[in-house]
Amino acid sequence: MSTPSPIEERLRAALDARARLIDAHDLSPYRPPNGPAWGARRIRRVVSAVAVTVAAAAAVAFLLLSGSPERPHPAPPARDPRPSPPATSVPSTNTAPPTRPSPTFPPATPPSTSTATQR
């Protein structure tokens, strides 16, 4: 094998010196922090969870309260849903005036079947 270059020898010496500065005490883990029990991340999580819960409750309340029985029924269709007969381009030969339907009267009410009791 060839002899190492002067730069490589200097790098090895510097790394060796740096490695001798570290002992077992430096490699031990740090003690856990003694700061406040509620960190910023925990507070954000709690606030986010509360906000999501409030939003979900509002959505459920809106859906339950919007289906009230006083709500009007949908209007019937504007025209008959059955298909109409195709329009013809031939003019009609019927010259009679259009007939109007006769007015309908409410049905007569039947006489009451209850009898009055006399004393």
Residue pairs with C-beta under 8 A, 6 or more apart in sequence:
4 12
